[in-house]
Amino acid sequence: MTEEVALKVPGDDFQALEEKIYRTIEMYKAAREAKAVAERDTQRLREQLEEREEAVETMRRELVQLRREREEVRGRVEKMLHQMAAVADTAAE
């Protein structure tokens, strides 16, 4: 009976080790999959960031253009108002 106990203990140790190894393999697979998912997410986020940066740059250019146009229209309106005032002054005389 002592021999049976002595033979079982190493077997139990081996089984425990085997289970640990399988758990480690599963953890490694899960970590590898998580890494792949993280890399895909990172790539997707980088692409989105690049797209947004391009959109921001486009909007900045449009804003500059719109400000130029506004100043041009303002100048033209002021010129017309001055001309109208000059015509009104001449008509009042």
PEWO-V892500 format. One record per helix or strand of 3 or more residues. SS is the DSSP state (alpha for helix, beta for strand). FROM is the first residue (numbers start at 1). LEN is the number of residues. If there is no record, write none. Layout:
# PEWO-V892500
{{SS	FROM	LEN} {SS	FROM	LEN}}
This chain:
# PEWO-V892500
{{alpha	2	91}}
